[in-house]
Amino acid sequence: MHISLTPELEAKIKSKVESGMYNNASEVVREALRYMEQNQELILQLKMDRLRTEVAIGANQAESGTFSHRTVQDIIAELNEDRNA
């Protein structure tokens, strides 16, 4: 199997291997996948909590007549930036 990673992710994996905690990149990826599987419910709950918070903020702003001038594309771009950070 071959996968493509961003330069940032490659650097993180290399850093983990260089730290001596892992013997190679495959071990780092396997550990990350195990962690993701074990914590999938927690990850989903955190995402849902963030979504609820953001929706509540928007609802409160709408009730008070405060509206954003950002476009849907602006919001999506911001979310993608947060995800990649």
C-alpha distances in whole Angstrom, upper triangle without the diagonal:
4,7,10,13,17,19,20,17,16,20,20,17,19,22,21,20,23,25,24,23,20,19,16,13,11,14,15,12,13,17,16,15,17,20,19,19,23,24,23,27,28,26,27,31,30,29,32,34,34,34,37,39,38,39,42,43,43,45,48,48,48,51,53,52,50,47,44,44,41,39,36,34,35,34,31,30,32,29,26,28,28,25,23,26
4,7,10,14,15,17,15,13,17,18,15,17,20,20,19,22,24,24,23,20,19,15,12,11,15,15,12,14,17,16,15,19,21,20,20,24,25,24,27,28,26,27,31,30,29,32,34,33,33,37,38,37,38,41,42,41,44,46,46,47,50,51,51,48,45,42,42,38,37,34,32,33,32,29,28,29,27,24,25,26,23,21,24
4,7,10,13,14,12,11,15,15,13,15,18,18,18,21,23,23,22,19,19,15,12,11,15,14,11,13,16,14,14,17,19,17,19,22,22,21,25,26,23,24,28,27,25,28,31,29,30,33,34,33,35,38,38,38,41,43,42,43,46,48,47,44,42,39,39,35,33,31,28,29,29,25,24,26,24,20,21,22,19,17,20
4,7,9,12,10,9,13,14,13,14,17,18,18,20,22,23,23,20,20,17,13,13,16,15,12,15,18,16,16,19,20,19,21,24,24,23,26,26,23,25,28,27,25,28,30,28,29,33,33,32,34,37,36,36,39,41,41,42,45,46,45,42,40,36,36,32,31,28,26,27,26,23,22,23,22,18,19,20,17,15,18
4,6,8,6,6,10,10,10,12,14,15,16,18,20,21,20,18,19,16,12,13,16,13,11,15,16,14,15,18,18,17,20,22,22,21,25,25,21,23,26,24,23,26,28,26,27,31,31,30,32,35,34,34,37,39,39,40,43,44,43,40,38,34,34,30,29,27,25,25,24,21,20,21,19,16,16,17,15,12,14
4,5,5,6,9,10,11,12,14,16,17,18,20,22,22,20,21,18,14,16,18,15,14,18,18,16,17,21,20,19,22,24,23,23,26,25,22,24,26,24,23,26,28,25,26,30,30,28,31,34,33,33,36,38,37,38,41,42,41,38,35,32,32,28,27,26,23,23,22,20,18,18,18,14,14,15,13,10,12
4,6,5,6,9,10,10,12,14,15,16,18,20,21,19,20,17,14,16,18,16,15,19,19,17,19,22,22,21,24,26,25,25,28,27,24,26,29,27,25,29,30,28,29,32,32,30,33,36,35,35,38,40,39,40,43,44,43,40,37,34,34,30,29,28,25,25,25,22,20,20,20,17,15,17,15,12,13
4,5,5,6,9,10,11,13,14,15,17,19,19,18,20,17,14,17,18,14,14,18,18,15,18,21,20,19,22,24,23,23,26,25,22,24,26,24,23,26,27,25,26,30,29,28,31,33,32,33,36,37,36,38,41,41,41,37,35,32,32,28,28,27,24,23,23,21,19,18,18,15,13,14,13,9,10
4,5,5,6,9,10,11,13,14,15,17,17,15,17,14,11,13,14,11,10,14,14,12,14,17,16,16,19,21,20,20,23,22,19,22,24,22,21,25,26,24,26,29,29,28,31,33,32,33,36,37,37,39,41,42,42,39,36,33,34,30,30,28,25,25,24,22,20,20,18,16,15,15,13,10,11
4,5,5,6,9,10,11,12,14,16,16,14,15,12,9,12,13,11,11,14,15,13,15,18,18,18,21,23,23,23,26,25,23,25,28,26,25,29,30,28,29,33,32,31,34,37,36,37,40,41,40,42,45,46,45,42,40,37,37,33,33,31,28,28,27,25,23,23,22,19,18,19,16,13,14
4,5,5,6,9,10,10,12,15,15,14,15,13,11,14,15,12,13,16,16,15,18,20,19,20,23,24,24,24,28,26,24,26,29,26,26,30,30,28,30,33,33,32,35,37,36,37,40,41,40,43,45,45,45,42,40,37,37,33,33,32,29,29,28,26,24,23,23,20,18,19,17,14,14
4,5,5,6,9,10,11,13,13,12,14,12,10,13,13,10,11,14,13,12,15,17,16,16,20,21,20,21,24,23,20,23,26,23,23,27,27,26,28,31,30,30,33,35,34,35,38,39,39,41,44,44,44,41,39,36,36,33,33,32,29,28,27,25,23,23,22,19,18,17,16,13,12
4,5,5,6,9,10,11,11,9,11,9,6,9,10,6,8,11,11,10,13,15,15,16,19,20,20,21,24,23,21,24,26,24,24,28,29,27,29,33,32,32,35,37,36,38,40,42,41,43,46,46,47,44,42,39,39,36,36,34,31,31,30,27,26,25,24,21,20,20,18,15,15
4,5,5,6,9,10,11,10,10,8,7,11,11,9,11,14,14,14,17,19,18,19,22,23,24,25,28,27,25,28,30,28,28,32,32,31,33,36,35,35,38,40,39,41,44,45,44,46,49,49,49,46,44,41,42,38,38,36,34,33,32,30,28,28,27,24,23,23,21,18,18
4,5,5,6,9,10,10,11,10,10,13,13,10,13,16,14,14,17,19,18,20,23,23,23,25,28,26,24,27,29,27,27,31,31,30,32,35,34,34,37,39,38,40,43,43,43,45,48,48,48,45,44,40,41,38,38,36,34,33,32,30,28,27,26,24,23,22,21,18,17
4,5,5,7,6,6,9,9,8,11,10,7,10,13,11,11,15,16,15,17,20,20,20,22,25,24,22,26,27,25,26,30,30,29,31,34,34,34,37,39,38,40,42,43,43,45,48,48,49,46,44,41,42,39,39,37,35,34,33,31,29,28,27,25,24,23,21,19,18
4,5,6,6,5,6,6,7,10,9,7,11,13,12,13,16,17,17,19,22,22,23,25,28,27,25,28,30,29,29,33,33,32,35,37,37,37,40,42,42,43,46,47,47,49,51,52,52,49,47,45,45,42,42,40,38,37,36,34,32,31,30,28,26,26,24,22,21
4,5,8,8,8,9,10,13,12,11,14,17,16,16,20,21,20,22,25,25,26,28,31,29,28,31,33,31,31,35,35,34,37,39,39,39,42,44,43,44,47,48,48,50,53,53,53,50,48,45,46,43,43,41,39,38,37,35,33,32,31,29,27,27,25,23,22
4,6,7,9,11,12,15,13,11,15,17,15,16,19,20,19,21,24,24,24,26,29,28,26,30,31,29,30,34,34,33,35,38,37,38,41,42,42,43,46,47,47,49,51,52,52,49,48,45,46,43,43,42,40,38,37,35,34,32,31,29,28,27,25,23,22
4,5,7,9,11,14,11,11,15,16,14,16,19,19,19,22,24,24,24,27,30,28,27,31,33,31,32,35,36,35,37,40,39,40,43,44,44,46,49,49,49,52,54,54,55,52,51,48,49,46,46,44,42,41,40,38,36,35,34,32,30,29,28,26,25
4,7,9,11,12,9,9,13,13,11,13,16,16,15,18,20,20,21,23,26,25,24,28,29,28,29,32,33,32,35,37,37,37,40,42,42,43,46,47,47,49,52,52,53,50,49,46,47,44,44,42,41,40,38,36,35,34,32,30,29,28,26,24,23
4,6,8,9,6,6,10,11,9,12,14,14,15,17,19,19,21,23,26,25,24,27,29,28,29,32,33,32,35,37,37,38,41,42,42,44,46,47,48,50,52,53,53,50,49,46,47,44,44,42,40,39,38,35,34,33,32,30,29,28,25,24,23
4,7,8,7,8,11,12,12,14,16,17,18,20,22,22,24,26,29,28,27,30,32,31,32,35,36,36,38,41,41,41,44,46,45,47,49,51,51,53,55,56,56,53,52,49,50,46,46,44,42,41,40,38,36,36,34,32,31,30,28,26,26
4,5,6,7,9,10,11,13,15,16,17,19,21,22,23,24,28,28,26,29,31,30,31,34,35,34,36,39,39,39,42,44,44,45,48,49,49,51,54,54,55,52,50,47,47,44,43,41,39,39,38,35,34,34,32,29,29,28,26,24,24
4,5,5,6,9,10,11,12,14,15,17,19,20,21,22,26,25,23,26,29,28,28,31,32,31,33,36,36,36,39,41,41,42,45,46,46,48,50,51,51,48,46,44,44,40,40,38,35,35,34,31,30,30,28,26,25,25,22,20,21
4,5,5,6,9,10,11,12,14,15,16,18,20,21,24,24,23,25,28,27,27,31,32,31,33,36,37,37,39,41,41,42,45,46,47,48,51,52,52,49,47,44,45,41,41,38,36,36,35,32,31,31,29,26,27,26,23,21,23
4,5,5,6,9,10,10,12,14,15,16,18,20,23,23,22,25,27,26,27,30,31,31,33,35,36,36,39,41,41,42,45,46,46,48,50,52,52,49,48,45,46,42,42,39,37,37,36,33,32,32,30,27,27,27,24,22,23
4,6,5,6,9,10,11,12,14,15,16,18,21,21,19,22,25,23,24,27,28,28,30,32,33,33,36,38,38,39,41,43,43,45,47,48,49,46,44,41,42,39,38,36,34,34,32,30,29,29,26,24,24,23,20,19,19
4,5,5,6,9,10,10,12,14,15,16,20,20,18,20,23,22,22,25,27,26,28,31,31,31,34,36,36,37,40,41,42,43,46,47,47,44,42,40,41,37,36,34,32,32,30,28,27,27,24,22,23,22,19,17,19
4,5,5,6,9,10,11,12,14,15,19,19,18,20,23,23,23,26,27,27,29,32,32,33,35,37,38,39,41,43,43,45,47,48,49,46,44,42,43,39,39,36,34,35,33,30,30,30,27,25,25,24,21,20,22
4,5,5,6,9,10,10,12,14,17,17,16,19,21,21,22,25,26,26,28,30,31,31,34,36,36,37,40,41,42,44,46,47,48,45,43,41,42,39,39,36,35,34,32,30,30,29,26,25,25,23,20,20,20
4,5,5,6,9,10,10,12,15,15,13,16,19,18,18,21,23,22,24,27,27,28,30,32,33,34,36,38,38,40,42,43,44,41,40,37,39,35,35,32,31,31,29,26,26,25,22,21,21,20,17,16,17
4,5,5,6,9,10,10,14,14,13,15,18,18,18,21,23,23,24,27,28,28,30,32,33,34,36,38,39,40,42,44,44,42,40,38,39,36,35,32,31,31,29,26,26,26,23,21,22,21,17,18,19
4,5,5,6,9,10,13,14,13,16,18,18,19,22,23,24,25,27,29,29,31,33,34,35,37,39,40,41,43,45,46,43,42,40,41,38,38,35,34,34,31,29,29,29,26,24,25,23,20,21,22
4,5,5,6,8,11,11,10,13,15,15,16,19,20,21,23,25,26,27,29,30,31,33,35,36,37,39,41,42,43,41,39,37,39,36,36,33,32,32,29,27,27,26,23,22,23,21,18,19,19
4,6,5,6,9,9,8,11,13,13,14,16,18,18,20,22,23,24,26,28,29,30,32,34,35,36,38,40,40,38,37,35,36,33,32,30,29,29,26,24,25,24,21,20,21,19,16,17,18
4,5,5,8,10,10,11,14,15,15,17,19,20,21,23,25,26,27,29,31,32,33,35,37,38,39,41,42,40,39,37,39,35,35,32,31,32,29,26,27,27,23,23,24,22,19,20,21
4,6,8,9,10,12,13,14,16,18,19,20,22,23,25,26,28,29,31,32,34,35,37,38,40,41,43,41,40,38,40,37,37,34,33,33,30,28,29,28,25,25,26,23,20,22,23
4,6,5,6,9,10,11,12,14,15,17,18,20,21,23,24,26,27,29,30,32,33,35,36,38,39,37,36,35,37,34,33,31,31,30,27,26,27,25,22,22,23,20,18,20,20
4,5,5,6,9,10,11,12,14,15,16,18,20,21,22,24,26,27,28,30,32,33,34,36,37,36,34,33,35,32,31,28,28,28,25,23,25,24,20,20,22,19,16,19,20
4,5,5,6,9,10,10,12,14,15,16,18,20,21,22,24,26,27,28,30,31,33,35,36,34,33,32,35,32,31,28,29,29,26,24,26,25,21,22,23,21,18,21,22
4,5,5,6,9,10,10,12,14,15,16,18,20,21,23,24,25,27,29,30,31,33,35,33,32,31,33,31,31,28,28,28,25,24,25,23,20,21,22,19,17,20,20
4,5,5,6,9,10,11,12,14,15,17,18,20,21,23,24,26,27,29,30,32,33,31,30,29,31,28,28,25,25,25,22,20,21,20,16,17,18,15,13,16,16
4,5,5,6,9,10,11,12,14,15,16,18,20,21,22,24,26,27,28,30,31,30,28,27,29,27,26,23,24,24,21,19,21,20,16,17,19,16,14,17,18
4,5,5,6,9,10,10,12,14,15,16,18,20,21,22,24,25,27,29,30,28,28,27,30,27,27,24,25,25,22,21,23,21,18,19,21,18,16,19,20
4,5,5,6,9,10,11,12,14,15,17,18,20,21,23,24,26,27,29,27,26,25,27,25,25,23,24,23,19,19,20,18,15,17,18,14,13,17,17
4,5,5,6,9,10,11,12,14,15,17,18,20,21,23,24,26,27,25,24,23,25,22,22,19,20,20,16,15,17,16,12,14,16,13,11,15,15
4,5,5,6,9,10,10,12,14,15,16,18,20,21,22,24,25,24,23,22,25,23,23,20,21,21,17,17,19,18,14,17,18,16,15,18,19
4,5,5,6,9,10,11,12,14,15,16,18,20,21,23,24,23,22,22,25,23,23,21,23,22,18,18,20,18,15,18,19,16,16,19,19
4,5,5,6,9,10,11,12,14,15,17,18,20,21,23,21,20,19,22,19,20,18,19,18,15,15,17,14,12,15,16,12,13,16,16
4,5,5,6,9,10,11,12,14,15,16,18,20,21,19,18,17,20,18,18,16,18,17,13,13,16,14,11,14,16,13,14,17,18
4,5,5,6,9,10,10,12,14,15,16,18,20,19,18,18,21,20,20,18,20,20,16,17,19,17,15,18,20,17,17,21,21
4,5,5,6,9,10,11,12,14,15,17,18,17,17,17,20,18,20,18,20,19,15,17,19,16,14,18,19,16,17,20,20
4,5,5,6,9,10,11,12,14,16,16,14,14,13,16,15,16,14,17,15,12,13,16,13,12,15,16,14,15,19,19
4,5,5,6,9,10,10,12,14,15,14,13,13,17,15,16,14,17,17,13,15,18,16,14,18,19,17,18,22,22
4,5,5,6,9,10,10,12,14,13,14,15,18,18,19,18,21,19,16,18,21,18,17,21,22,19,21,24,24
4,5,5,6,9,10,11,12,11,11,12,15,15,17,16,19,17,14,17,19,16,16,20,20,18,20,23,23
4,5,5,6,9,10,10,9,8,9,13,13,14,14,17,15,13,15,18,16,15,19,20,18,20,23,23
4,5,5,6,9,10,10,10,12,15,16,17,16,20,19,16,18,21,19,19,22,23,22,23,27,27
4,5,5,6,9,8,10,12,16,17,19,19,22,20,18,21,23,21,20,24,25,23,25,28,28
4,5,5,6,5,7,9,13,14,16,17,20,18,16,19,21,19,19,23,23,22,24,27,27
4,5,5,6,6,9,13,14,16,16,20,18,17,19,22,20,20,24,25,24,26,29,29
4,6,8,10,13,16,18,19,20,23,22,20,23,26,24,24,27,28,27,29,32,32
4,6,9,12,15,18,20,21,24,22,21,24,26,24,24,28,28,27,29,32,32
4,6,10,13,15,17,19,22,20,19,23,24,23,24,27,28,27,29,32,32
4,7,10,12,15,17,19,18,16,20,22,20,21,24,24,24,26,29,28
4,7,9,11,13,16,14,13,17,19,17,18,22,22,22,24,27,27
4,5,8,10,13,11,10,14,15,14,16,19,19,19,21,24,24
4,6,10,11,10,10,14,15,14,16,19,19,20,22,24,24
4,7,8,6,7,10,11,10,13,15,15,16,19,20,21
4,5,5,6,9,10,11,13,14,15,17,19,20,21
4,5,5,6,9,10,11,12,14,15,17,18,20
4,5,5,6,9,10,10,12,14,15,16,18
4,6,5,6,9,10,11,12,14,15,17
4,5,5,6,9,10,11,12,14,15
4,5,5,6,9,10,10,12,14
4,5,5,6,9,10,11,12
4,5,5,6,9,10,11
4,5,5,6,9,10
4,5,5,6,9
4,5,5,6
4,5,5
4,6
4
